Amino acid sequence: MARKCLTERQNKRMKLALKYMDRREILKKAGDREALAKLPRNSNPVRLRNRCPVTGRGNGYIRKFGMSRITFREYASRGQIPGVTKSSW
């Protein structure tokens, strides 16, 4: 389980990125780099990190399923992910 502060920081960055998305696009098209620099740093979507919603883990994130590899394996073993079956050969 990731530390609570990491997931909260991620949520804060997500809210800021959504809040400033329109303003950032307008400034980019206008080429106004000085005004872009004055916006909060965490409003830049590049600073967002893919995190598992269950554990908060940042590494080993599977984008297609939206969770970490460990959580994915647990859910798949229990049959909670539709269309995913355990393979054996």
Biopython code that builds the backbone (N, CA, C, O; Angstrom):
import numpy as np
from Bio.PDB.StructureBuilder import StructureBuilder

atoms = [
    (1, "MET", "N", (0.846, -1.178, 0.000)),
    (1, "MET", "CA", (0.000, 0.000, 0.000)),
    (1, "MET", "C", (0.885, 1.232, 0.000)),
    (1, "MET", "O", (1.800, 1.351, 0.816)),
    (2, "ALA", "N", (0.615, 2.135, -0.904)),
    (2, "ALA", "CA", (1.393, 3.371, -0.983)),
    (2, "ALA", "C", (1.026, 4.286, 0.183)),
    (2, "ALA", "O", (-0.046, 4.174, 0.777)),
    (3, "ARG", "N", (1.934, 5.174, 0.482)),
    (3, "ARG", "CA", (1.640, 6.133, 1.550)),
    (3, "ARG", "C", (0.455, 6.994, 1.146)),
    (3, "ARG", "O", (0.271, 7.316, -0.028)),
    (4, "LYS", "N", (-0.328, 7.353, 2.122)),
    (4, "LYS", "CA", (-1.549, 8.135, 1.881)),
    (4, "LYS", "C", (-1.222, 9.487, 1.244)),
    (4, "LYS", "O", (-1.981, 9.978, 0.409)),
    (5, "CYS", "N", (-0.098, 10.087, 1.636)),
    (5, "CYS", "CA", (0.249, 11.408, 1.117)),
    (5, "CYS", "C", (0.515, 11.374, -0.393)),
    (5, "CYS", "O", (0.263, 12.358, -1.089)),
    (6, "LEU", "N", (1.030, 10.234, -0.904)),
    (6, "LEU", "CA", (1.303, 10.141, -2.343)),
    (6, "LEU", "C", (0.015, 10.129, -3.146)),
    (6, "LEU", "O", (-0.080, 10.780, -4.187)),
    (7, "THR", "N", (-0.974, 9.392, -2.665)),
    (7, "THR", "CA", (-2.243, 9.359, -3.390)),
    (7, "THR", "C", (-2.974, 10.691, -3.275)),
    (7, "THR", "O", (-3.631, 11.121, -4.223)),
    (8, "GLU", "N", (-2.867, 11.341, -2.132)),
    (8, "GLU", "CA", (-3.504, 12.653, -1.968)),
    (8, "GLU", "C", (-2.839, 13.696, -2.856)),
    (8, "GLU", "O", (-3.518, 14.546, -3.433)),
    (9, "ARG", "N", (-1.531, 13.636, -2.968)),
    (9, "ARG", "CA", (-0.806, 14.562, -3.845)),
    (9, "ARG", "C", (-1.213, 14.357, -5.294)),
    (9, "ARG", "O", (-1.363, 15.313, -6.055)),
    (10, "GLN", "N", (-1.389, 13.088, -5.665)),
    (10, "GLN", "CA", (-1.832, 12.769, -7.022)),
    (10, "GLN", "C", (-3.224, 13.340, -7.281)),
    (10, "GLN", "O", (-3.474, 13.900, -8.348)),
    (11, "ASN", "N", (-4.130, 13.202, -6.313)),
    (11, "ASN", "CA", (-5.483, 13.731, -6.465)),
    (11, "ASN", "C", (-5.469, 15.253, -6.598)),
    (11, "ASN", "O", (-6.233, 15.824, -7.376)),
    (12, "LYS", "N", (-4.600, 15.897, -5.838)),
    (12, "LYS", "CA", (-4.473, 17.353, -5.905)),
    (12, "LYS", "C", (-3.992, 17.787, -7.292)),
    (12, "LYS", "O", (-4.501, 18.752, -7.862)),
    (13, "ARG", "N", (-3.010, 17.066, -7.822)),
    (13, "ARG", "CA", (-2.495, 17.382, -9.160)),
    (13, "ARG", "C", (-3.565, 17.156, -10.226)),
    (13, "ARG", "O", (-3.652, 17.913, -11.193)),
    (14, "MET", "N", (-4.373, 16.122, -10.050)),
    (14, "MET", "CA", (-5.430, 15.826, -11.013)),
    (14, "MET", "C", (-6.455, 16.965, -11.044)),
    (14, "MET", "O", (-6.884, 17.392, -12.116)),
    (15, "LYS", "N", (-6.840, 17.446, -9.871)),
    (15, "LYS", "CA", (-7.812, 18.548, -9.804)),
    (15, "LYS", "C", (-7.258, 19.811, -10.438)),
    (15, "LYS", "O", (-7.966, 20.499, -11.175)),
    (16, "LEU", "N", (-5.986, 20.125, -10.156)),
    (16, "LEU", "CA", (-5.367, 21.321, -10.732)),
    (16, "LEU", "C", (-5.242, 21.211, -12.248)),
    (16, "LEU", "O", (-5.466, 22.186, -12.966)),
    (17, "ALA", "N", (-4.884, 20.018, -12.737)),
    (17, "ALA", "CA", (-4.742, 19.832, -14.182)),
    (17, "ALA", "C", (-6.082, 20.041, -14.884)),
    (17, "ALA", "O", (-6.135, 20.652, -15.951)),
    (18, "LEU", "N", (-7.159, 19.538, -14.293)),
    (18, "LEU", "CA", (-8.485, 19.734, -14.891)),
    (18, "LEU", "C", (-8.930, 21.184, -14.818)),
    (18, "LEU", "O", (-9.562, 21.694, -15.744)),
    (19, "LYS", "N", (-8.599, 21.848, -13.713)),
    (19, "LYS", "CA", (-9.006, 23.241, -13.519)),
    (19, "LYS", "C", (-8.355, 24.172, -14.540)),
    (19, "LYS", "O", (-9.011, 25.069, -15.070)),
    (20, "TYR", "N", (-7.074, 23.962, -14.815)),
    (20, "TYR", "CA", (-6.315, 24.865, -15.687)),
    (20, "TYR", "C", (-6.189, 24.353, -17.124)),
    (20, "TYR", "O", (-5.453, 24.946, -17.913)),
    (21, "MET", "N", (-6.879, 23.277, -17.483)),
    (21, "MET", "CA", (-6.717, 22.691, -18.807)),
    (21, "MET", "C", (-7.066, 23.673, -19.925)),
    (21, "MET", "O", (-6.295, 23.824, -20.872)),
    (22, "ASP", "N", (-8.214, 24.342, -19.829)),
    (22, "ASP", "CA", (-8.640, 25.268, -20.878)),
    (22, "ASP", "C", (-7.700, 26.465, -20.990)),
    (22, "ASP", "O", (-7.309, 26.859, -22.089)),
    (23, "ARG", "N", (-7.347, 27.030, -19.854)),
    (23, "ARG", "CA", (-6.462, 28.201, -19.833)),
    (23, "ARG", "C", (-5.095, 27.853, -20.416)),
    (23, "ARG", "O", (-4.498, 28.646, -21.145)),
    (24, "ARG", "N", (-4.608, 26.659, -20.087)),
    (24, "ARG", "CA", (-3.310, 26.210, -20.581)),
    (24, "ARG", "C", (-3.328, 26.050, -22.099)),
    (24, "ARG", "O", (-2.361, 26.418, -22.766)),
    (25, "GLU", "N", (-4.411, 25.508, -22.655)),
    (25, "GLU", "CA", (-4.528, 25.344, -24.107)),
    (25, "GLU", "C", (-4.529, 26.692, -24.825)),
    (25, "GLU", "O", (-3.877, 26.858, -25.856)),
    (26, "ILE", "N", (-5.268, 27.650, -24.268)),
    (26, "ILE", "CA", (-5.330, 28.984, -24.878)),
    (26, "ILE", "C", (-3.949, 29.631, -24.886)),
    (26, "ILE", "O", (-3.540, 30.211, -25.892)),
    (27, "LEU", "N", (-3.241, 29.536, -23.784)),
    (27, "LEU", "CA", (-1.909, 30.145, -23.686)),
    (27, "LEU", "C", (-0.916, 29.449, -24.603)),
    (27, "LEU", "O", (-0.036, 30.103, -25.165)),
    (28, "LYS", "N", (-1.038, 28.140, -24.766)),
    (28, "LYS", "CA", (-0.140, 27.418, -25.661)),
    (28, "LYS", "C", (-0.336, 27.855, -27.102)),
    (28, "LYS", "O", (0.631, 28.076, -27.831)),
    (29, "LYS", "N", (-1.607, 27.980, -27.512)),
    (29, "LYS", "CA", (-1.890, 28.396, -28.889)),
    (29, "LYS", "C", (-1.428, 29.817, -29.150)),
    (29, "LYS", "O", (-0.996, 30.145, -30.256)),
    (30, "ALA", "N", (-1.520, 30.669, -28.122)),
    (30, "ALA", "CA", (-1.084, 32.055, -28.270)),
    (30, "ALA", "C", (0.439, 32.166, -28.210)),
    (30, "ALA", "O", (1.006, 33.178, -28.621)),
    (31, "GLY", "N", (1.103, 31.121, -27.696)),
    (31, "GLY", "CA", (2.559, 31.147, -27.589)),
    (31, "GLY", "C", (3.054, 31.990, -26.426)),
    (31, "GLY", "O", (4.202, 32.435, -26.427)),
    (32, "ASP", "N", (2.209, 32.209, -25.446)),
    (32, "ASP", "CA", (2.560, 33.039, -24.294)),
    (32, "ASP", "C", (3.243, 32.189, -23.222)),
    (32, "ASP", "O", (2.587, 31.699, -22.302)),
    (33, "ARG", "N", (4.550, 32.019, -23.341)),
    (33, "ARG", "CA", (5.319, 31.173, -22.422)),
    (33, "ARG", "C", (5.438, 31.783, -21.031)),
    (33, "ARG", "O", (5.513, 31.058, -20.039)),
    (34, "GLU", "N", (5.454, 33.095, -20.954)),
    (34, "GLU", "CA", (5.580, 33.758, -19.647)),
    (34, "GLU", "C", (4.340, 33.518, -18.799)),
    (34, "GLU", "O", (4.449, 33.261, -17.600)),
    (35, "ALA", "N", (3.170, 33.599, -19.408)),
    (35, "ALA", "CA", (1.925, 33.357, -18.669)),
    (35, "ALA", "C", (1.808, 31.882, -18.282)),
    (35, "ALA", "O", (1.284, 31.554, -17.217)),
    (36, "LEU", "N", (2.293, 31.008, -19.141)),
    (36, "LEU", "CA", (2.293, 29.577, -18.812)),
    (36, "LEU", "C", (3.176, 29.292, -17.602)),
    (36, "LEU", "O", (2.842, 28.461, -16.758)),
    (37, "ALA", "N", (4.297, 29.987, -17.530)),
    (37, "ALA", "CA", (5.219, 29.779, -16.420)),
    (37, "ALA", "C", (4.640, 30.263, -15.094)),
    (37, "ALA", "O", (5.050, 29.800, -14.029)),
    (38, "LYS", "N", (3.691, 31.190, -15.157)),
    (38, "LYS", "CA", (3.093, 31.721, -13.930)),
    (38, "LYS", "C", (1.986, 30.817, -13.369)),
    (38, "LYS", "O", (1.577, 30.976, -12.219)),
    (39, "LEU", "N", (1.504, 29.871, -14.181)),
    (39, "LEU", "CA", (0.501, 28.928, -13.686)),
    (39, "LEU", "C", (1.157, 27.983, -12.672)),
    (39, "LEU", "O", (2.377, 27.815, -12.691)),
    (40, "PRO", "N", (0.372, 27.372, -11.799)),
    (40, "PRO", "CA", (0.949, 26.431, -10.830)),
    (40, "PRO", "C", (1.628, 25.257, -11.529)),
    (40, "PRO", "O", (1.137, 24.764, -12.544)),
    (41, "ARG", "N", (2.745, 24.817, -10.990)),
    (41, "ARG", "CA", (3.487, 23.722, -11.615)),
    (41, "ARG", "C", (2.673, 22.441, -11.663)),
    (41, "ARG", "O", (2.730, 21.694, -12.640)),
    (42, "ASN", "N", (1.921, 22.191, -10.612)),
    (42, "ASN", "CA", (1.147, 20.953, -10.563)),
    (42, "ASN", "C", (-0.070, 20.969, -11.476)),
    (42, "ASN", "O", (-0.791, 19.975, -11.555)),
    (43, "SER", "N", (-0.312, 22.077, -12.165)),
    (43, "SER", "CA", (-1.426, 22.112, -13.112)),
    (43, "SER", "C", (-1.029, 21.518, -14.458)),
    (43, "SER", "O", (-1.876, 21.355, -15.335)),
    (44, "ASN", "N", (0.239, 21.195, -14.629)),
    (44, "ASN", "CA", (0.712, 20.596, -15.866)),
    (44, "ASN", "C", (0.400, 19.098, -15.857)),
    (44, "ASN", "O", (0.810, 18.402, -14.929)),
    (45, "PRO", "N", (-0.314, 18.584, -16.864)),
    (45, "PRO", "CA", (-0.673, 17.162, -16.855)),
    (45, "PRO", "C", (0.527, 16.222, -16.958)),
    (45, "PRO", "O", (0.393, 15.029, -16.686)),
    (46, "VAL", "N", (1.689, 16.733, -17.345)),
    (46, "VAL", "CA", (2.884, 15.901, -17.428)),
    (46, "VAL", "C", (3.295, 15.399, -16.037)),
    (46, "VAL", "O", (3.935, 14.354, -15.914)),
    (47, "ARG", "N", (2.930, 16.136, -15.012)),
    (47, "ARG", "CA", (3.314, 15.773, -13.649)),
    (47, "ARG", "C", (2.435, 14.680, -13.047)),
    (47, "ARG", "O", (2.721, 14.193, -11.953)),
    (48, "LEU", "N", (1.365, 14.286, -13.750)),
    (48, "LEU", "CA", (0.507, 13.222, -13.261)),
    (48, "LEU", "C", (1.206, 11.877, -13.411)),
    (48, "LEU", "O", (2.015, 11.679, -14.318)),
    (49, "ARG", "N", (0.885, 10.970, -12.519)),
    (49, "ARG", "CA", (1.482, 9.637, -12.530)),
    (49, "ARG", "C", (0.358, 8.613, -12.498)),
    (49, "ARG", "O", (-0.608, 8.761, -11.749)),
    (50, "ASN", "N", (0.489, 7.575, -13.312)),
    (50, "ASN", "CA", (-0.508, 6.505, -13.278)),
    (50, "ASN", "C", (-0.339, 5.724, -11.987)),
    (50, "ASN", "O", (0.738, 5.193, -11.712)),
    (51, "ARG", "N", (-1.399, 5.654, -11.198)),
    (51, "ARG", "CA", (-1.361, 4.927, -9.936)),
    (51, "ARG", "C", (-2.527, 3.959, -9.853)),
    (51, "ARG", "O", (-3.607, 4.219, -10.383)),
    (52, "CYS", "N", (-2.299, 2.855, -9.190)),
    (52, "CYS", "CA", (-3.341, 1.859, -8.968)),
    (52, "CYS", "C", (-4.378, 2.441, -8.011)),
    (52, "CYS", "O", (-4.017, 2.925, -6.939)),
    (53, "PRO", "N", (-5.667, 2.404, -8.380)),
    (53, "PRO", "CA", (-6.684, 2.962, -7.485)),
    (53, "PRO", "C", (-6.886, 2.140, -6.212)),
    (53, "PRO", "O", (-7.391, 2.661, -5.217)),
    (54, "VAL", "N", (-6.500, 0.873, -6.232)),
    (54, "VAL", "CA", (-6.696, 0.007, -5.074)),
    (54, "VAL", "C", (-5.563, 0.176, -4.069)),
    (54, "VAL", "O", (-5.807, 0.390, -2.882)),
    (55, "THR", "N", (-4.312, 0.079, -4.552)),
    (55, "THR", "CA", (-3.161, 0.109, -3.652)),
    (55, "THR", "C", (-2.400, 1.423, -3.672)),
    (55, "THR", "O", (-1.675, 1.727, -2.725)),
    (56, "GLY", "N", (-2.550, 2.213, -4.738)),
    (56, "GLY", "CA", (-1.797, 3.452, -4.858)),
    (56, "GLY", "C", (-0.403, 3.255, -5.410)),
    (56, "GLY", "O", (0.390, 4.196, -5.454)),
    (57, "ARG", "N", (-0.099, 2.040, -5.832)),
    (57, "ARG", "CA", (1.234, 1.712, -6.351)),
    (57, "ARG", "C", (1.476, 2.417, -7.680)),
    (57, "ARG", "O", (0.612, 2.420, -8.557)),
    (58, "GLY", "N", (2.663, 3.018, -7.824)),
    (58, "GLY", "CA", (3.004, 3.754, -9.035)),
    (58, "GLY", "C", (3.760, 2.922, -10.048)),
    (58, "GLY", "O", (3.645, 3.166, -11.249)),
    (59, "ASN", "N", (4.528, 1.948, -9.598)),
    (59, "ASN", "CA", (5.277, 1.084, -10.509)),
    (59, "ASN", "C", (4.456, -0.136, -10.880)),
    (59, "ASN", "O", (3.601, -0.570, -10.108)),
    (60, "GLY", "N", (4.710, -0.688, -12.053)),
    (60, "GLY", "CA", (4.021, -1.893, -12.482)),
    (60, "GLY", "C", (2.565, -1.650, -12.813)),
    (60, "GLY", "O", (1.726, -2.525, -12.598)),
    (61, "TYR", "N", (2.252, -0.475, -13.333)),
    (61, "TYR", "CA", (0.880, -0.110, -13.663)),
    (61, "TYR", "C", (0.524, -0.666, -15.033)),
    (61, "TYR", "O", (1.257, -0.446, -15.997)),
    (62, "ILE", "N", (-0.590, -1.382, -15.135)),
    (62, "ILE", "CA", (-1.064, -1.904, -16.407)),
    (62, "ILE", "C", (-2.145, -0.963, -16.911)),
    (62, "ILE", "O", (-3.242, -0.918, -16.355)),
    (63, "ARG", "N", (-1.845, -0.221, -17.947)),
    (63, "ARG", "CA", (-2.726, 0.833, -18.431)),
    (63, "ARG", "C", (-4.071, 0.298, -18.925)),
    (63, "ARG", "O", (-5.111, 0.918, -18.701)),
    (64, "LYS", "N", (-4.045, -0.853, -19.595)),
    (64, "LYS", "CA", (-5.266, -1.416, -20.164)),
    (64, "LYS", "C", (-6.311, -1.724, -19.089)),
    (64, "LYS", "O", (-7.509, -1.576, -19.327)),
    (65, "PHE", "N", (-5.862, -2.147, -17.918)),
    (65, "PHE", "CA", (-6.772, -2.518, -16.845)),
    (65, "PHE", "C", (-6.846, -1.470, -15.742)),
    (65, "PHE", "O", (-7.725, -1.551, -14.885)),
    (66, "GLY", "N", (-5.959, -0.502, -15.740)),
    (66, "GLY", "CA", (-6.017, 0.591, -14.784)),
    (66, "GLY", "C", (-5.649, 0.200, -13.371)),
    (66, "GLY", "O", (-6.169, 0.768, -12.410)),
    (67, "MET", "N", (-4.748, -0.778, -13.235)),
    (67, "MET", "CA", (-4.320, -1.190, -11.896)),
    (67, "MET", "C", (-2.909, -1.749, -11.967)),
    (67, "MET", "O", (-2.372, -1.985, -13.049)),
    (68, "SER", "N", (-2.314, -1.959, -10.792)),
    (68, "SER", "CA", (-0.948, -2.470, -10.754)),
    (68, "SER", "C", (-0.943, -3.961, -11.081)),
    (68, "SER", "O", (-1.980, -4.622, -11.043)),
    (69, "ARG", "N", (0.220, -4.469, -11.396)),
    (69, "ARG", "CA", (0.357, -5.876, -11.790)),
    (69, "ARG", "C", (-0.022, -6.816, -10.658)),
    (69, "ARG", "O", (-0.574, -7.890, -10.896)),
    (70, "ILE", "N", (0.271, -6.414, -9.433)),
    (70, "ILE", "CA", (-0.027, -7.263, -8.277)),
    (70, "ILE", "C", (-1.532, -7.342, -8.051)),
    (70, "ILE", "O", (-2.081, -8.426, -7.851)),
    (71, "THR", "N", (-2.189, -6.199, -8.083)),
    (71, "THR", "CA", (-3.637, -6.161, -7.917)),
    (71, "THR", "C", (-4.319, -6.883, -9.066)),
    (71, "THR", "O", (-5.301, -7.597, -8.860)),
    (72, "PHE", "N", (-3.802, -6.700, -10.277)),
    (72, "PHE", "CA", (-4.358, -7.377, -11.442)),
    (72, "PHE", "C", (-4.310, -8.886, -11.263)),
    (72, "PHE", "O", (-5.282, -9.580, -11.561)),
    (73, "ARG", "N", (-3.199, -9.390, -10.785)),
    (73, "ARG", "CA", (-3.034, -10.836, -10.606)),
    (73, "ARG", "C", (-4.013, -11.372, -9.567)),
    (73, "ARG", "O", (-4.607, -12.435, -9.750)),
    (74, "GLU", "N", (-4.174, -10.628, -8.474)),
    (74, "GLU", "CA", (-5.110, -11.060, -7.431)),
    (74, "GLU", "C", (-6.540, -11.093, -7.959)),
    (74, "GLU", "O", (-7.261, -12.067, -7.743)),
    (75, "TYR", "N", (-6.951, -10.029, -8.651)),
    (75, "TYR", "CA", (-8.311, -9.949, -9.173)),
    (75, "TYR", "C", (-8.552, -11.013, -10.248)),
    (75, "TYR", "O", (-9.630, -11.605, -10.305)),
    (76, "ALA", "N", (-7.550, -11.256, -11.102)),
    (76, "ALA", "CA", (-7.691, -12.249, -12.162)),
    (76, "ALA", "C", (-7.787, -13.649, -11.576)),
    (76, "ALA", "O", (-8.539, -14.478, -12.088)),
    (77, "SER", "N", (-7.049, -13.923, -10.526)),
    (77, "SER", "CA", (-7.104, -15.241, -9.895)),
    (77, "SER", "C", (-8.466, -15.503, -9.274)),
    (77, "SER", "O", (-8.940, -16.639, -9.262)),
    (78, "ARG", "N", (-9.093, -14.457, -8.762)),
    (78, "ARG", "CA", (-10.421, -14.590, -8.160)),
    (78, "ARG", "C", (-11.535, -14.547, -9.209)),
    (78, "ARG", "O", (-12.700, -14.785, -8.891)),
    (79, "GLY", "N", (-11.173, -14.243, -10.464)),
    (79, "GLY", "CA", (-12.167, -14.187, -11.535)),
    (79, "GLY", "C", (-12.985, -12.914, -11.525)),
    (79, "GLY", "O", (-14.127, -12.913, -11.986)),
    (80, "GLN", "N", (-12.424, -11.823, -11.007)),
    (80, "GLN", "CA", (-13.154, -10.565, -10.910)),
    (80, "GLN", "C", (-12.930, -9.637, -12.097)),
    (80, "GLN", "O", (-13.526, -8.562, -12.163)),
    (81, "ILE", "N", (-12.083, -10.041, -13.030)),
    (81, "ILE", "CA", (-11.857, -9.240, -14.238)),
    (81, "ILE", "C", (-12.471, -10.003, -15.410)),
    (81, "ILE", "O", (-12.014, -11.097, -15.741)),
    (82, "PRO", "N", (-13.501, -9.437, -16.041)),
    (82, "PRO", "CA", (-14.160, -10.151, -17.136)),
    (82, "PRO", "C", (-13.231, -10.354, -18.329)),
    (82, "PRO", "O", (-12.495, -9.448, -18.721)),
    (83, "GLY", "N", (-13.277, -11.542, -18.892)),
    (83, "GLY", "CA", (-12.493, -11.852, -20.086)),
    (83, "GLY", "C", (-11.076, -12.282, -19.812)),
    (83, "GLY", "O", (-10.338, -12.574, -20.753)),
    (84, "VAL", "N", (-10.663, -12.332, -18.557)),
    (84, "VAL", "CA", (-9.300, -12.737, -18.216)),
    (84, "VAL", "C", (-9.372, -14.077, -17.499)),
    (84, "VAL", "O", (-10.068, -14.223, -16.494)),
    (85, "THR", "N", (-8.632, -15.064, -18.038)),
    (85, "THR", "CA", (-8.580, -16.364, -17.399)),
    (85, "THR", "C", (-7.142, -16.745, -17.120)),
    (85, "THR", "O", (-6.222, -16.289, -17.799)),
    (86, "LYS", "N", (-6.959, -17.573, -16.129)),
    (86, "LYS", "CA", (-5.619, -18.051, -15.797)),
    (86, "LYS", "C", (-5.209, -19.060, -16.843)),
    (86, "LYS", "O", (-5.966, -19.979, -17.157)),
    (87, "SER", "N", (-4.019, -18.898, -17.385)),
    (87, "SER", "CA", (-3.564, -19.823, -18.420)),
    (87, "SER", "C", (-2.610, -20.856, -17.823)),
    (87, "SER", "O", (-1.908, -20.583, -16.850)),
    (88, "SER", "N", (-2.600, -22.013, -18.405)),
    (88, "SER", "CA", (-1.649, -23.047, -18.001)),
    (88, "SER", "C", (-1.284, -23.851, -19.241)),
    (88, "SER", "O", (-2.113, -24.034, -20.132)),
    (89, "TRP", "N", (-0.040, -24.333, -19.299)),
    (89, "TRP", "CA", (0.402, -25.125, -20.436)),
    (89, "TRP", "C", (1.399, -26.158, -20.013)),
    (89, "TRP", "O", (1.885, -26.924, -20.846)),
]
sb = StructureBuilder()
sb.init_structure("model")
sb.init_model(0)
sb.init_chain("A")
sb.init_seg("    ")
for serial, (resi, resn, name, xyz) in enumerate(atoms, 1):
    if name == "N":
        sb.init_residue(resn, " ", resi, " ")
    sb.init_atom(name, np.array(xyz, "f"), 0.0, 1.0, " ", f" {name:<3s}", serial, name[0])
structure = sb.get_structure()
